[in-house]
């Protein structure tokens, strides 16, 4: 069936409005999960049935739900929700005053840190490279070209034969372990900057962090993190540190920890000893200031972090944006960069030679992530709320709305009900290309409306002129 015929068939169907409400319920997901089954909502105390639902009563006999993919290239809708949840998680720990995190948290010493990987060879970049001469393969030892920010060659190796692709993959595979070693070292260095033993320091201060990973154009991750110092209290979850503990102590400890953190990777087949892995020489640690009116309208672009003091709101938006990036963003044209293909092929070649029971046993699973096997978004336990709690609050809110619609006269809360369900997986995606096109167009319209509302809130004077 042609696309226009499929669209027309859905538009003419008598249950189009019901189907469209189902599309809206998924947040206009690009590739929803199809489920079949039923659920019953009961009053937990009395056992009274409050409502019943079955996918068989839907127009297509299935229930659609979000795919939940965090990557914007895979699903713009679910990615937007993930980004929003990440923003609230980050913002709650940076500014407080939301999600049960007190506003006083913003007064704690806090730093925005960016950690990079070391160099594995010269790459094409927008910056001028001072290296001169030719390599042994007759190519320049540095980039002497001029590349715009959107140049597709930016990030590619200047000489593929000189670039250490094996070292690149090994570092990337061990990057999560290097971060773990850094957090351990940071606690030791903070105690040292305070003139205390680590045990004594742990009785008065506690480090909290939230971190995301971002792929650079050269295909290697670097980390953005908010690091905060809290006090220690047996009952208060977010106590202030002693007044003598300052941001200067934290900055000093971070610098020392970055320079001294290292880990030794397990040797690859044919190697006598493993490689010593460290952070790149370029790292950035900057103090975060409490938000005021001058930062209230900062956007999500990196330009907001390039000058002046860093605000909690700008940093939270910046980190949330990169939580939804992935390797697909390294190949914006879709044609596939030779440099990225070479990294993936290196992962596969190494995976074919290693012991599946050894330290590199999982390497073959991560060629699509260029060897990176860590989580893109992590945080310490007491930094702020969890993503799970935010999603749970959203489920509770939806359940409460359903109860109000089913029993408007009864004062029943979501905590008083029990939902029993039996569901089975039935597939992925919309049933026809016409349904997918309608859902995609509806998603575009919803985003345009949402963006316009956001612009109106930022600039109320334009709201009257656009009506």
Protein Blocks (a to p, Z undefined) as FASTA:
>chain_A
ZZklmmmmmmmpmklmmmmmmmmmnoopabdcddedddddddfklopafbdcdfklpmno
pacddehiabfklommlmmmmmmmmmmmmmmmmngoiehiafklmmpccdddddddddeb
dcddfbdcfbgcjdfkopafbdfbdcdfklmkgopafblmlpcfklmmmmmmmmmmmmmm
mmmmmmmmmmmmnopafklmmmmgccdddddddddfkopacdddddddddddfklmbbcc
dfklcfklmmmmmmmmmmmgccdddddehiabdcdddddfbdcddddddddfklmmccfb
fklmmgojddfklmmmmmmmmmmgcfklmmmnonopaklmmmmmmmmmmmmmmcfklmkl
mmmmmmmnnopabdfbdcdfklmccfklmmmmmmmmmmmmmmmmmmmmbccdfklpccdd
ddddfbecjfbfklmmmmmmmmmmmmmmmmmmmmmmmmmmlmmmmZZ
